[in-house]
Amino acid sequence: MGQRSHRNTRKTRGKNQKKNSRCLKHFSRRETILINSAHFTPEHKPSRGGAELNTTQQLPEFSKLMQNPVVREALLYEKQRGNKVKCNLCEWRCTIQPNNRGKCKTRINLDGTLFTLVYGNLSALESRPIEIKPFFHYWPGSSALTFSTWSCNFNCAWCQNHHLSRIEPNPSESSHYFNPEKIVNLALNQHDSGLCASFQEPTMLTEWATHVFNLGHQKGLYSCYVSNGYMTHETLRLLKQAGMTGLKIDIKGDKQTYQKYCGGADVERIWHKAHEAKKVGIHVEIVNLVVTDVNDDEETLRWIVKKHLKNVGEDTPLHFTRYSPAHEFQKPQTNVETLEKAYNLAKKEGVNYPYVGNVKGHKYENTYCPKCNTQLIQRFDYTITQYKITEDKKCPACGQLIPITGQRIKRWQPLA
């Protein structure tokens, strides 16, 4: 997802694993210790040598596949004639033929029933500061137990987490199942304040995430998604009902950007989803990864600002973050001057809380009062170093109400 990569991790490969194998493990050193300990282990060991679960090889027997806990019937789909199904998880709304997968490769139609292949099938698990998402007005200073699965419904050439988003799940070969209760307990034991689905597109994990979020809500944990925003209204409704209170949406650029780099996805649907999330009371922050020679021109930046104000309003944070070369895209890193131009443009047009991201120590990573310009929150490397907002969420200098969801948590230390 953009440039917020899963840092400080290691890959563990099997002896016979080939390049891009679906057996990839991707956990941080800290979480690897937890997962391998006696009190926190995967509830399903990966099987070796199973049949490939795709359209070019024979499918394993239905009963054998159903024994794998990561395979569950999908929540959002419609049955159609000829054993076809229509998936309603994301806005691609794939019509899937029998024994075929959808665009994201995480759903499969088995004889007219749609199944997810990634229920609790985690690719990464790590406690992270909420500011790294970035969420700047949502439970500031807290940490969230952050997790992901495999694959994605977009195909961005600059994806920094391509080692997760480009891997298709294959339960017959390898899977790492984690029980929702154990995830919630891990978050509580680590003194995390919340739960977050991130790293690759979390919409793929929704069936499992709704269970985790519901349990977390009962235990007092917040829940959030770091998403490309291409989920359906039905998915957003499920997540809201399960207790999700935060949604960070990546806006890749204007219509031309999505046409050229995101397979023709409809960006208007993403803006509409942001508007809908705000309307039902979900905390929303918008991020635009400013990519060199893709969306860094003034016309595109101005279009993003205009859409932001129209759909989510002046008080919704708007982050302009710095791109670095990754995966298939090797254009130079974004000029800081371009990010500052975007910030100033947004400020001039009426966005109260614009930010510059991925530039360590930049003054525009801080929060300023939109009324009197007092510096209210100072940040450095995803850490809050100064916090002046009052307990009733106001500027101490002029009394301006500052939109903060949740309370400030004095917990997180800088990443090593």
Secondary structure, 3 states (H helix, E strand, C coil): CCCCCCCCEEEECCCCCCCCCCCCEEEEHHHHHHHHCCCCCCCCCCCCCCCCCCCCCCCCCHHHHHCCCCCEECCCEEECHHHCEEECCECCCCEECCCCECCCCCEEEECCEEEECCCCECCEEEEEEHHHCCCCCECCCCEEEEEECCCCCCCCCCCCCHHHHCCCCECCCECCECCHHHHHHHHHHCCCCEEEECCCCHHHHHHHHHHHHHHHHHCCCEEEEEECCCECHHHHHHHHHHCCCEEEEECCCCHHHHHHHCCCCCHHHHHHHHHHHHHCCCEEEEEEEECCCCCCCHHHHHHHHHHHHHHCCCCCCEEEEECCCECCECCCCCCHHHHHHHHHHHHHHCCCCEEEECCCCCHHHCEECCCCCCEEEEEECCEEEEECCCCCCECCCCCCECCCECCCCCCCCCCC
